[in-house]
Amino acid sequence: MSVVMMRMNNLILIEAVLLFVTVDLLLVCATAAGREVKCAERERQALLDFKAAMVDDYGMLSSWKGRDCCHWKGVGCSNLTAYVISLDLPSDHMFGNEYSYFERFLRGKIPSSLVELQHLRYLNLNSNRFEDYQIPEFFGNLTSLRYLDLSSCGFGGRIPTQFGSLSHLTYLNLFDNRLEGSIPYQLGNLSKLQYLDLSENALQGIIPSQLGNLSSLHELYLGGTGDSLKMNDDGNGGGGQWLSTLTSLTHLRLSSVLNLNNSYKWIQAISNISTLTELSLFDCALSDHFISSQTPRLSKFKFPNSLSIFDLSYNTFTPSLLFQWLSNVTSNLVELDLASGLFRSFTPATSNHFDITMQSLERLHISYYQITARDFKSFANICTLSSLSVFGSDLTEDLESILHNLSAGCVTHALQRLYLVDNQITGSIPGDLSIFPFLKELFLSDNQLRGKIPDNIRLPSQLKTLYISSNSIEGGIPKSFGNICSLESLDLSYNNMTGELPVAMQHLSGCSSLHYLDLRDNKFNGTLPDISIFPCLRDLYLSENKLNGKVPEGIQFPSQLETLTMNSNSLEGVITDSLFHNLSNLKVLGLSGNSFVLKINRDWIPPFQLQAIMLQHCKLGPYFPKWLKTQKTLTRLDISNAGISDITPNWFWALSTRLVSMNISYNNLTGIIPDFPLRLTEYPSIYLAVNQFEGSIPLFLRSAVSLDLSHNKFSDVTSFVCANDTAERLGQLDISNNYLSGQIPDCWENFKSLAYIDVSNNNFSGQVPTSMGSVLELRIMILRNNSLTGELPFSMKHCKNLVMLDAGENKLSGTIPSWIGSSLQQLQMLSLRKNHFFGSITLSLCFLNGIRFLDLSVNHLWGPIPKCFINFTAMTTQKRFLIDHYYTVNKTRGTYLYNYDIIALLMWKGVEHIFENDELLLKGIDLSSNHLSGDIPSELENLVELVSLNLSRNNLTGKIPSGIGRLLSLESLDLSRNHLFGSIPSSLAQINFLSVLDLSRNNLSGQIPTGTQLQSFNASSYEENQGLCGLPLEKLCFVKEPHQESVVKSQDENDGFMQAFFASMGLGFFVGFWGIFGTILFNRSWRYAYFRFLNNITESYVKVTTLVINAATTSLIADRRPCADIILVRKQIMQKYYFQAINKTKSFMK
């Protein structure tokens, strides 16, 4: 049962209180007729003190001026006494969707002067921002209060015990704060209380039995996802008996109460509440044990007949047992909400295990249970069912079968809402949906539906909402959609639909009541059609399609339009301000990722107040768009890469105080950002990268949640880092590629949420500051390419969440710290390349089981390569060890996730390469350019997922491990410039993906193993190995004089080669004839050119091969070389010229 539905009766209580106040005002009005009264000066001053203490970013208190406070907005007075009796100041919620959500609110510390309002009866501060403070205790002294709403304000601390003194209170709402500790038993003194909501906090402990004294209580809401409440327990299945005394209770929510599964008296107490209409036991860890263990005790138990709405979601019942129990204990249920507490519970599917006999049921919600298509037959016989919701239940069955079973009973004449989202339903959209004639809402999103929507599909005549997003639907929008169309909302987004957009719109033209149309992320093409044929359209989403061409001149949009997004298409042309002249209701404008040129009059005043502007890649410049100054409700702004070359005006930074996201990167913006005393109230994500900003980084940017200042000309960061206040919510900071110099400021202890920091490519010097070790949430630290010296600070061992540490290209020294391996065991990427580290490689690095890329190259390390590298588990399995690209930040409205990009500069295949996000799944080790010695450990053969291995430029000796061919994923192998000896292992030829190989400048000997892979590399890959021979080297291989039987054997082997060689030529001729000659047989010009080329190739290469073989044979015979040598040389010459001929042919074909 939704929170909104559980609070529907709140309005009744609010109206009752307001009626009381209104009657009072009318009575005193009548008494005081003919004379004017003004508020008391003492109370007026108290209100002015409140205004002074509040940070009013949105002017909510702008009317609070003048002598008579009774006329101030939100203030209500008695006309008889002029005392303030009402203070109604909730936040002002406005339009919201996925792109924007706007509200006006107050923030700050509530002053104690409000205690002067001793006649105050009504106080509503709902959804304002007081997250840094506790509920004032002096509220308990406002003894005239009847109504107190402090919900969703972000208050922390404990519930004041002084609230127990508010003897007249009828309404208390503390929902959705951060309140801690236990529930004060003093609340049991509020004998007149009718409404109490303490849910969704962080309360814990025993629910006080004194709440049973609240005999007038109508609604009680306790517990929530952050709470740890328990029912009082007498050890004999008791606890909760106090609930039976709440004889007026109509709504009860016990959410996440921990110890209900093993007791039963609380539910017996509930059965005695004859007035109860709604009961929620959400996430109370109830299971089959609760039902089976209580059966003897509850044999005569029944819920009150008044109970109509029951929420048992996020518990772990077996459906068959649950429905059997519900059928026995309830009789008049109208709404039942179920969701398995085990995500996607795999309860064994048996026939009719959803055997529902509740014939009054109107709304049924089932989530995360494994059900089958045949279970819908059980639902089909509930003749009163108007809404059926099945979510996340892994149906994996055909949609047509599901709908067929559901239509087998009387439910077809009752069903108005069908919600089948995220169930992995297969099949296609049936041709006849009118089998449910009264259906008004159909949701089929997030499934596996395929195929086209049937051209002659029959829709229910009353269907208003149709969502089929996030499937694999193909084809276009059928023309039949426009026939007898009552649709108001249509969502076909995230599919594979095709066709001309103008045609699709024409097919929908009969849907004149359409309010919402979402076609984004499909493959519709064509240009933008006339949208004015939908006069009621409010939201239009066309992003991420294949629209092209220019916007037609004179195109009209519906005047009711609030959202227009066409991002990421290929549209172009000039857009002038005349396009928007009738869009006074527009709130979201998205044109990003197109090639529009906006020619807007510099003095243009738009008719709209936008909340989200997305104009990335549209040409707005060269001047900064002045019209943005008129937009007072902006929450999101993206004008990146917009060709703006200008000084950013000071008024623009004042706009940022209300933004959730601001992106003005990739322009040519210049100047110094002024250090205004601004507070960014929404903790925005701010992207100023790739501009020309200079000077100091201003302090107000510390209030951002993500801050990218890279690729600018900032020269001072000290004041920004070392400000006195705590940067509570800054999670990402990128100040790379600036003009920052000197030491990195040592003041990082105030950054409590920082997860990502990049200071690379500056001119920082000195040591890495020890305070960086106090940033405990840090996941990514990039210090690359500065002039940092000394050792890495020992304090960094406390950054146990680090997954990436890049300190390469500095002047750091000392031994590699052992604490890196012993303390930073979450590391997946470690780069210390190009520093002055010395000593042996610490064995503690072997504790880094999840390491995927290790770069210690270009240092002064010596000693052997540790054999324990075999412990690098991430390099031995195909398991995807992923870096989490997000961090969490606590805000007033809850905990939010923020994504960031991981960008790493790595040495890859001998050159520096930038990798981003999922590209970093590549796995590699680079220990090159050190003084390492000893053998290459054979244990490295087990790192079978390695993609790059570079051990070059060391003093390694011994042989190349014979099993190196096990590294089948290897793409780059560099063992050059060592002292390796012996032969090249034949297994190396098995690595099919090898594209970079360098074994040069060693002491290798013997023949290079034959195989097209190894022979395809340049000879430089093998050069300066004196004993190495064979292709691709010019040096040919010879063998010693064998015994006669060996000569015969060698002869046989070479005969075998020759046989295979000529056999392959025959096969190649056959394939070539039908694959190539068959193709060119009918093309005379190709035929002449190809045979002329083959004739030349044949003549030249046969002649050359014959001459070389004859000359070599003559020379060898003259030198009296063994027969085996003559045969071997002839074979090598034929191989060499054979590969040359093949490569020549390939290049010709290309």
N, C-alpha and C positions, 0 to 999 in steps of 0.2 A: 504494500500500500504506500503510495507516494506521500512525501512529507506535506506536499501541498494539500492533498485530500484530507490528511489528518488534521489540518489546521483550518478547514473550511468554517468550522463553527467559531473560530476566533472573531470573525466579523460580527457575529451575533453578540458576543461579549463586548466587543469594542463599541458596537452601536448602543448597547445597554448603558455603558459608562458615559458615552457621549450624550445619550438621551438624558441621563441624570444631570449632566453638566448643563445641557441646553435648557431643561426645565428650570434649573436653578437660575440661569441667566434670564429666562422669561419672567420668572417671579420677581426677581430683583428689578427687572426692567419696569414691570408694572408698578412696583413700589416707588421706584425712583423716577417715574414719568415726569418729564418737564424739567429735570435738572441734570446737568452734565457732571460726570465724575471723572477724575484722572487718577492714574496709578500712584501708589504711595512712593515718595521719593526714595525711601529705604530700599524698596523692591526694585525700583527703576535702576538704582545704582548697582544692585546685585546683578541685574541683567547686563548692565554695561560692563561689569567686571567679567561676567561670563563671556561676553563678546570679545573683550580684550584678550582673554586667555585662549580663545579659539583661533586656530589658523583657518581662515575662511577663504580658501582658494577660489570659490565659485560664487561669492557674494550672496550666500544664503541669508546672511544677517545684514544685508545692505540697507534694509528698511529700518533698522534699529537706530533711529536718531530722532531728535525732537523731544518734547516734554512728556507726551503721553505715551507710555510704553504699551498701553492697551490696544493701540493701533499698529503695533509692530507685528510683522508676519510671524506666525507661529505662537504668538502670545495671546492667551485668553484671560479676560478679567471678569469679575463680578460687577454687574452694573449697579449693585447696591452699595458695595463697600470699596470697589475699585481694586480689591486685592487680586493678585495674579493667581488664578486657579488652574490654568492649563498652559503647558509648554510642549508644543507639538513640533518637533524638529527632526523627523526621520530623514535619511538621505533620499535624494531624488533620483530614482532609477529611470534611465531613458532607454532608447532603442539599443538593442544588442543582437549581434549574430556572431558568426565565427571570426569576422574581421574586426568587430568593434563592440565594446560594451561601455556605455558612458553613464556615469552617475555623478551627482554632486553630493559632497559630504563635508562634515566638519572634522577637525582633528585637533589634538592638543590635550592639555590636562584640565579637567573640570575643576573650577575654583570652589573653595569652601563657602564663598559668599552666597551660593544658591540656598544655603540653609536659612537665609532670611525669608525665603518664600514659604512661610509656615502655613499658608492656606492652599498650597498647591495640591490639587487632587489628581491631575493627569500629567504624566511625564513620559514622553516618547522620544528616545534618542536612537531608534532602531537604525542599524547599518551605517553608523558613522565610524570614524577611525580613531579609536583610543587604544591601539595595540601596545603602546609602551607603558600603560598605566593599569592600576587596579580599580575596581569599583569603589568609589568614595564611600567611606564608612558613614559619613554624615547624612547620606541618603536615609539612614535609619532614623534620623531626627525629623524627617518630613512626615510627621505623624498624620497629616490629613490625606495622604496619598491613597487613592483608590486604584489607580492604574499605573504600572511601571513596566516599560518595555525598553530593555537594554540589549536586545538580541543582535547578534552579528556585529558587535562593536570591537571585537578583538581584545576585550578585557582579560587580563591575567590575574594571578593570585587566587585568593579564596573568596567564597561567598561571604559577605559580612554577616556576622551573627546578629548585628543590630537590626537586620531586616525583620527579626522576630518581634520588633516593637511596632511595626506598621499594622496596627490592629484593624484599620479600615480597609486594608488592601483586598481587592477582589481579583486582580489580574497581575501576575508576575511572570515575565518572559525573559529568561537569561540564555536562550537557545544560541548555539553556535558562537561561543567565545573560547577562551583558553583557560577556563577556571580549573583550579586544582584543589586537592585536598578532599575532605569529606563534606557531605551535605549537612549543614548545621541543623541540629535537632530543634533549634529555636523556631524554625519555619513552621513547626507544628502548632505554634501559638496563633497563626493567622486563621482564625476561625471563620472569617468571612470569605476566604479565598475560594474563587471558583475556577481559576485557570492557573496552572503551574507548569512551566516548561524549563527544565534544567538540562535538556539533552544536548548531545554533540559538544561536549567539553572534554576535560581530562580529569573528571572527578573519580574518586576511588573510595573504597571502604564499604561499610555496611549501610544500606539504606535505612535511615532512622525510622523506627516504628512509630515515632511521634507524628509522622505524616498521617497516620490513621485518625488523628484528631480533626483533620480537615473535612468535616462532615458535609460542608457546602460545596466541595470540589466537584466540578463537572469534567475537567480535562486534566490529565496528568501524563507528562512525558519525561521519562528518565532514561539515561544511558545513551550510548552512541559509540561510534567507531573508535573514539579516543578515550573512552571511559573504562574503568575497571570496577564496576559496582557489583555488590553481592547482596542477596536477600539474607536477612538475619536467620540463623539456623540454630534450632535447639538440639540438634543431633539425632532427632527421631523423625526425620522427614518433615520437620516443622519449618517455620519461617514464612513470613508474609501473611500471617493471619490478620494483621492490621488492615489489609486490603478490604476485608469484609465490612469494615465500618464506613467505607466510602460509599454510602448508600445512594448518593446522587450522581455517581460517576457515569459519564457517557462515553468518554474516550480514554483509553489506557494504552500507553506505549512503554514497554520494558525492553529496551534495546541493549544487546551485548551484556546482559546481566549474567554473571558467570556460573552461578551454582543452582540453576533451576532444574537441571536434568536429573538430579538425585533426590529431589524433594517433591512433595505433592500437596501440602497444605495450602500453598499459595494459590494453586489452581482451584482448589475447593473454595477458597475465600472468594475468588473471582466469580465462581458460579452463583454466589449469593447476591451479586450486584445486579438487581433486576432491571436497572436502567441502562446497562452497558450496551452500546451499539457498535463500538469499534474497539478491537483488541489487536495489538501488534506485539509479537514476541520475536522480533527481528534479531537474528544472529545471537541467539542465546544458547548455542551448543546443544540444542535438544536433538535427540536421536530416537531410534526404535526402542532403545533401552527405557526411555521415559515412558513410552506407551506400554510396553510389555511388563515392566516392573510395577506399574501402578494399576494394572488391570483389576486385580482383586479389590483394591481400595476404591477404585473409581467405577465399580460395576454399576452403580446407580447415578454416576456423575453425568450432569448435562450442563452445557452452557446456558445462560439465560436466553429465553426466546427472543429477547430484544436484539441479540447479537446479529448484526448483518454484515460486518466487514471484519475479516480475519487475515492477519499477515503473519505467516510462518516462514518467511523467506530466510535464506541463508542458515538453515539448520540442516540436519543430515538424516532425514527420514527416508525409508523405502516407500515409494508411492502406494503400493498395494496395502500396506499396513496403515499408512497415514489416512487414506481415503476410507478404509473400513472404520477406523476410529472416529473420523470426522462425521461419518454417516450416523454414528450412534450418539454423538454428543452435541450435534447441532441440527437444527431443523430449518432455519430461516436465513441461511447465509445468502447474501446478495453478491459479495465480492470475496474472492479467495486469492491470496498472493503467495506463491511458492517459488523458492529458488534454492537449489541444492547448495549446502555449505561447502561441498567439495566441488571445485570448479570443474565443469563438464563431468559430472558424476557418471560413472559407468555402472549404473544399476542394471542387473540382468533384465533384459527385455522379455517380458512374458505377455501372453495374450491378455488384454484388458486389465493390465496392472494399474491403469488409471480408471478404475471402475467407479464412476461418479453417479451417485443417486440423489444428489441435492437438487431438487427440481425447482428451487427458487433462485438458483445461481444466475447472475447476470454478467459478472465480470470474473474471468479466470486468467491468472498470470502464472506461467510455469517457465522456469529458467534452469539451465544447466543439469537437466535430467536426460538420460538416454531414453528416448521414446522412439516408436516406430510409426509408420504410416497407418497401421491398423489400429493404433491407439486413438486415432481421430474418430473412429466409430463410436467410442465411448462419449466423446464430446458431441457427436452428432445428435444424440438423444436428449440433450439438455435443451428443452424447448424454450427456455427463458434466456439463454445465453446470447447476449448482445455484443460482448467483447471477449475475444480469445487472443492471448498473447503467449507465444512459445519462442523463447530466446536462448541461443547458445546451447542447443540440445543435441547437436550432432545427428540429425535425422538421416543424412546421406541417402535420401530416397527421392524418388521422382515426384515432382510437384503435382503432376496430374493425378497420381495415385492418392496423394494426401488430400487433395481437394475432393476427389471422388468419394473417399471414405467419409470426409466431413459432411458431404452433401447427402449422405444416406439417411438422414433423419430429419426431425422437425426443426433443427437448428437453422436450416436454410432460410426460414421465414423470420428469424429473430436476429441473426448475426448482422451487426452494423460495422464492427471493427475487427479486422484480422491482422495480427502482427506476427510474422514468421521470419524474423531477422536473425542472421548469424546462426543458421542451422545446417549449413553445408548441403542444402537441398539441391538436387540435380534436376536434369531434364530441361524442358523449355516451357515458355509461357503457353498455357492452354488457349485454344481458340474461343472458348466460351466461359467467361467469368460471370455471366448473368445468371448462373445457377444459384447465386446468392443475390436475389433481386433487391434486397434492402441494404446491401453493403455500401457503406459510405467511405471507409478507410481501409486500404490494403497496403501492407508493408512487406516487401519481399527482398529487402536489401541484404547485402553481405552474405550471399549464398553462392552456389556454383551453377547458376542457370546459364544455359547456352542457347544458340540458335537465334532465329529472328522472331520478332513479335508478329504473329499471324496477320496477314493483310486484312482479313475480314473478322478480326477479333470483336467479340461482343462483350461490351462492358456493362456492369450494372447501371441502370438508368440514374441512380442517385449517387454514384461514386464521385466523391469530392477530392479524395487524396489517394494518389498512387505513387509509391516509392519502389523502384526496382534498381537502385544504385548498387555499385560494387558487385557486379556479376560479370558475365562474359557475353552479354547480349550483342548480336550483330544486326546488320541491316539498318533500315531507316525507320522513321516513325510512320506507321501505317495511316493511310488516308481515312480509315474507319474511325480513328480517334476523334475526328471532328464531327462525327455523326452523333446527334443527340448527346452532346458533351456537357456534362455538369462539373467537370474537373475544375478544382480551384488550386490544387498543388500537384505538380508533376515533377518527379525526380528520376532522371535516367542517367545520372552522372556515373563516371568511372566504369564505363563499359567499352565495347568496341564498335559502337554504332557508326554508320557511315551515311553518305548521301549529301546532297546539296542542302545547306541550311535554309535557304529561301523556300525550297520545296517542303522541308520538314515543318517550317512555320505555317505554310499554307495548309498543310494537313491538320494543323491544330487550330486553324482560324475559327472553327466552330465553337471553340472553348472560350467564349467571350467572358466567362467569369474567372478566368485564370489569374491567380494572384502570385503564384510562385512557380518558376520554371528553371530547372537546373539541368543543363546539358553538358556540363564541363567534363573534361578528360575523356572525350570520345574522339572520333575521326571525321566529324562533320567538316565539309569544305565549302567553298564559295564565299561570297562577300556578305556583308551585314544586310539583312533584309529589313523591310519596314516592320517595326515592332509596334507601331501605333494601332495595329489591328487588335491588340489586347488592351482595351481601355482600363481594365482593373489591375493590370500587372504592377506588382510592387517590387519583386525580386527576380532578377534575370542573371543567370550564371552561364557564361559561354566560354570560360577560360580553358586553355589547354586542348584546343581542337586544331584543325588545319585550315582555319578561315584565312582568306587572302584577299588581296585587292584593296582598293580604296573605299573608304566609307562614302556611300552615295551622297552627293550634294543635296541638301535639303531634307535629309532623313529626319523623321520625327520619332520621339520616344513618348510613351504614355506619361501623362503629367503626374500620375500617382507613384511613379518609379522611385524607390528608395535605395535599391541596390543594383548596380550595373557593373559587372566584371567581365572583361574580355581578355584577360591576361594570357600571355604565352600563345599567341597566334602569329600569323604573318601578315597582319593588316598594316596598311600604310596610308599615307596621305596627310593632308593638312586639316587640323581641327581648330575651329575658331570658337569664340565664346558664344556665338549664336546657336551652337548645338545644344547649349544648356539653358536656353532662355526660359523654357517652360518647366524646368525640373526643380521646382522650389522645394520638393520633398526629398531630394536626393541626399543620402547619407553615406553611401559607400560607392566610390568610383575606382575601378581597377582597369587600367589600360596598359599595364606593364608588359614588357616582353614583345612589344610590337615596334613598328617603325613610324610612329606618329610624330608629326611636327605640330606642336601647339602654338598657334599664333594668337596670343591673348593680349588684348589691350592692357597696357601697364596700369591704367586707372580703373580697370574692370572691377566691379563689385558683384560677386556671384549672387544668384538668387537663393542659393542653398547654404546650409551649414553642415559641412561634411564631418563625419567622424573617422573615416578611413580614406586615405588617398594613396593610390598605388600607380605611380607613373614612371617606374624604372624603365630605362632605355628609351623613353620618349624624349624628344628634343624640346626642352623648355627654355634653354639658354639663348644667348649668353648671359642675360641678366637674371638675377634672382627673382623668382615670381612674387611680385608684390601682393597679389590677390590673396596669398596664403594668410596675410595679416588679418583678414576679415573672418577667418575660420576659428571660432571660439570653442568648438566642441571636439576638436581633433583628438583622437586617441592613437591613431596609426598613420605614419607618414613615410612614404618611400619615393624619393625623387633622385635615386642613385643613378649614375651614368646618364645624366640628363643634359650634358653639354653646357653646364652652368660655369661660367668663368667670371666670378664676381666676389666682392667682399660680402660676407654674411652679415646682414643687418642685425643690430642689437635686439630689435623687437622679436626676431625669430627665436632667440634663446628663451624668451619668456613663454613662448608657445609650448616649449618642451616640458613645462612643469606638469602638464596633464597627459602627456603622451605615454602610451604603453610600449610603442616601438617607433624609433626614428632612424631612417637610413638616408643619409645624404652623401654616401661614399662615391668614389669614382667620378668626381667632378674636378673642377679646378678652383675650389673655394679658397680664399686667402684671408689673411689677417690673424689677429689675436682674439681668441675667445674671451670675452670679458668675464671677470670673476664676480658675477652677480651673486647676491645672497639668496639664491633660489633653492627651493627644495622640490625634488622630483617626486611628487606624491604617489605616482603609480609604479615607481621603481622600474623604469623602462629599459629596454634593450636599445643601445645607441651605437650606431655605426657611422664613424666619421672618416673611415680609412681612405687612402689614396686621394688626398687633397694637398693643400699647401698651408695648413694651419701651423702657426708658429708660437713661440713664447712658452709660458708656463701652462700646465694643464690645470684648469679651474677646479676649485673644490666642489662645486655643486654637482659635478659629474660623478662624485663618489656615491650618490644615491641611485645610480643605475644598477641594474641587475646583471647587465652584460655591456661591456664597453670596448669597442674596437677603435683605437686611435692610430693604427699602424700606417706606415708609408705617408708620414707627414713631416713637418719640420719642427716639432716640439723640442724644446731645449732644456726644460726644467720639469722634473717630476717630484722633487723633494716635498714641496708644500702639499701636493696632492696626497702623497703616501703618508706623510707625518702629521696630518691634521689631528686635532685632539679628539674628535668624535669617532665613534666606531662605525666602520662601513659594514653594517650588519648583513646586507643582502647582495653585495657585489660578488658575483660568482665567476665572472670571466673578465680578464683584463689583458688586452693586447696592445702593447706600446712598442712593438718591434718596428725596425726600419725608420727611426727618427734620428734626431741630432742630439740625443741624450748622452751625457758624458759624466766623468767623475765616478764616485762610488755609488753603488745602488743604495738608496736610503735604507737604514736599518730600523724600520718602524712598522713591520708587517704584522705585528701582533694584534692590530685592530681590524684585520680583515678576517672575520669569523666564518664567512661562507665561501671564500675564494677557492675555486676548484681548478681554474685554468689561468696560468700566467705566462706570457711570452714577452721577454725583453730582448730578444735576439736582434742582431744586426744594428747595434748602436755602438757607442764608444765608451761603454762602462769599463772601469778599471777597479783595481783593489780586490778585496776578498768578497766572496758571496756572504751577505749579511746573515748573522746567526738567527735573527728574528724570523727568517723564512721558515725555520723549523717549527714555528708556532702556528703556521697555517695548516691546521690538522686536516682540513677537508680537501687539500690540494691533490689533484689527480694528474694534471699536466703541468710540467715545469720546463720551459725552454729558455736557456741562457746562451744559446749558440752565437758564435761570431762576435764576441766582445774582446776585451783584454783583461779578463778576470784572472787573478793570481792566487797563489796560496792553495790550501787544501779545501775540499768541500767541508762545510761546517758539520761537526758531530751532531748538532741539534736537528739536522735534517732526517735523522733516523726516526724522528717522531712523525714524519709525514707518511704514515703507514698506508695511506690510500693511493699513493703515487702509482700510476700505471705507465707513465712516460716521463723519462728524465733525459733531456738533451742538453749537455754542457759542452758540446764539441766546439772546436775552433776557438779556444781561449788559451790561456797560459797557466792553467791549473797544474799543480805539481803534487809531489808526495806519492805514496802508494795508493792503489785503489782501495777505498775504505771497505773494511770487512762488513760494516753495518749495512752496506747496500744490499748484500745478499741475506743477511740475518734478520733485518728489520723491514726492508721494503719488498716483501715477498709477493706483492701484487703487481710488481713491475712486469710490463710486457715489452717495453722498448727502452733500451739503455744505450745512449751514445756519449762516449767520452773521447771521441776521435780528435786528433790534432791538438793534443795538449802536451804536457811534460811529465805525465805520470811515469813512474819507474817501479822497478821491483817485479816480482812474479805476480801472475794472475791469482788473486785471492780465491781459495777454494770455496769461500762462502757464496760466491756467485752461483754455485751449483744448487743453492736452495731456491733459485728463481725458476720454479717449475713452469710458470706461465710465460717465460720470456720468449718473444717471437723474433726480435731483432736485437742483436748484440754487436755494437761497433766500438772496438777499442783500438782502432787503427791509428797509425802515425803518432805513437808515443815512444817511450823508452823501456818497454816491458821486456823482461828476459825470463828464462826458465822454460819449462815444458808447457805444452797445452794440457790443461787438466783433463784427465780421463772421465772425471765425473760430469762433464758436459752431457753425458748420456742421460742425466736427470732432467734435461730440458724437455719436459713432457709435451709442451706445445709443439715441439719440432719433431716429435715421434708419432703423433696421431693426427688424423684428419679433423679432429674436433676443432670447431671454430672458437678460438679464444678471442672474444671481442672486447674492445674497450667500450665502456658505456659512454655514449656521446651526450650525456645529460648530467645536470646537477639539480638539486632541490633547493628551493628557497621558501621560507615561511612568510606568508603574508596574512593580512587580516582575514581574507576569505578562505584560508587554508594553505596547504603545501602545494607549490607549483613546480613543474618540471621544465627545465630550459635546456635546449639542445645546443651543442657547439660543434664546430668542425675541427677535426684533428688534421693538421697539415705538418708533414715531416719532410725534411730535406735529408735524403739518404744517399750514400754512395751505392750505386746500383749498376752492375755490369761495367764498372770502371769509370762511370761518370756520375755527377751529382744529379739527382732526380727528385722532383717534388711528388710526394704521394699524399692522397687525401682519403680520409675515412676508410671505406671498405677496401681500398687498394692496399691498405696497411695489413691486410691478411697475409701478405707475402712474408716468408720467414727466411732469415739470413744471419750469417755470422761473418764479421770482418775483423780479422786480427792482423791485417797487413801492416807493413812498414814499422815493425818492432825489431827486437833482437831475440825472438823466441827460438828455442833450440830443441833438440831431441826429435823423436819420431812423431809423425802424424798419428794420433791415437786411433786404433782400429774401432774404438767405441763410437767415433763419429759416423760410422757406417749405419748406425741405428737411428740417426736423425733423418728418417726417410722422407720427411716433409720439407726438408731444406730446399729453398729455391736458389739461394746464392751462398757461396762459400768462397771466401778470399783469405788465403794464408800467405800471400805473396810477400816478397821483400823481407824475409826473416832468415834465420840460420838453421832451418829445419833439415834434418838428415833422415836417412833410412829410405825405405821404399814407400811408394804410394800404396795405401791399403788395398789389398786385392779385392775386397768386397765393396769398393766405392761405387760400383754399378748398382748397388741397392738404392742409391739416392735417385730414384726415378723421376722425382719432381724437379731435379736440379736444372736450372736454366743458365747459370753462370758459375764457372769454376776457374779460379786463378790460384795456381801453386807456383808461379814463376819466381825467379830470383831467389832460390833456396839452394840447398846442396843435396837434393834428392837423387837417388841412384836406383839402378835396376830398371826393369822394363815397365812399360805402361800397361796396367792391368787390362786384360781383354774385356772385363765386365764394363769398362767405361763406354764401350761401343753400344751398350744396351740402353743408355740414357737418351731417349728420343727427343726430349725437349731442350737439350743443351744447345744454346745459341752463342755463348761466349765461353771460349776455352783458351787458357794460357798456361802452358807448361814450360815455357822457354827459360833459358839460363839456369839449367840444373845440370845434373850429371847422368841423365837418363840414357838408357841404351836399349838396343834391340829394335825389332821391327814395330812400327806403329800398327796397332791392331787394325785389321781390314774391316771396313764397314763404311757405308756412304756417309754416316754422320761424322766420323773422325776425319775422313778424307776431304770433307767439304770445307774445313777450316783453312785459313791462310797458313802458309808455311811459317809465318812469324810466330804462330802459336807453339811451335816446336823448336825454334832456332836456338843455337848455342847449347845444344846437348850433343856432345861429341860422338857418343856411341849410338845415336838414334838414326834410324834409316826408314825408308819406305815413304810412300805418298802421304802427304803432299810435298815432302822434301824432295829435292833433286837427287839426294844421295840414295843410291840403290843398295839393297841388302844382299849379302853373300852368305853362303853357308860353308862350313868346313867339309873336307873330303869325307864322305860317309863310307861305311862298308858296302859291299856289293848289294846286300839285301836291303840296305837303307836306300841305295840308289834306285832299286826297283820300286821300293815303297814310295819314294819321292816322285818317281815317274808316274806311279799309279795315282798319287794325290793330284799331280798336275794334270794328268789325263782327266781326272774327275773335274778339275776346275774348267778345263777346256770344254768338256762335255756340257757342264752347267752353263758355261759362257755362251756356247753356240745354241744351247737349248733356250736360254733367255733371249737370245737374238731372234730365234724363231717365234717365241711367244710375243716378243715386242713387235715383230713384223705383223703378226696376226692382229694384235690390238691396234697397232698403228694404222693398218689398212682400213679396218672398219671404223675406227674412231676418228681418223684424220682424212684418209683418202676418200672414205665414203662421204665425208662432209664436203670436200673440195671437188668431188667428181662432177658436180653440177655447176661449178663456178669456174669459168674458163680462165679468167685472169689469175685467180688464186692457184688454179691447177698449173698454169704455165710457170708462175713465180716459184711455186713450191718445188716442182720437179727440176727447175733450173738450179734452185738452191741445193737440193739433194745431190744433183749431179756434181756440182762444185765441191760439196762436202766430201762426197765419195772419192772423187779424184784426188783432192788435196790430202785428205787424211789417210787414204790407202797408200798413196805414194810416200808420204812422210813416214807412216808406220813401217812400211816395207823397207825403206832406206835405213831407218834407224835400227830395225831388227837385224837386217843383213850386216850393217856395219858393226853392231855390237857382237853378233855371233862370230863374225870373222876375227874381231879383236880377241875374243875369249878363246877361240880355237888356237889362234897364234900364240896366246899365252899359256896354252895347254891347261885351261881351267877345267875342273870336273864337269861332267855332263849335267849334274844337278844344278850347278851354278848357271849353266847356259839356259836350261829350262826356266829357272826362276827369273832370270833377267828378261827373257822373252815374255814371260807372263806379266811382269811389272810394267814393261813398256806397253803391252797391249792394254792393260788396265788404265794406265795414265792417259793414253790417247783416246781410249773408249770414253772416260769421264769427260775429257775435253770436248769430244764430239757431242756427247749428251748435253752438256752445258750450253754449247753453241746452238744446238737445236732448240733448247728451252728458251734462250734469249731471242731467237728468231720468232718463235711462236708468240712470245709476249708482245 
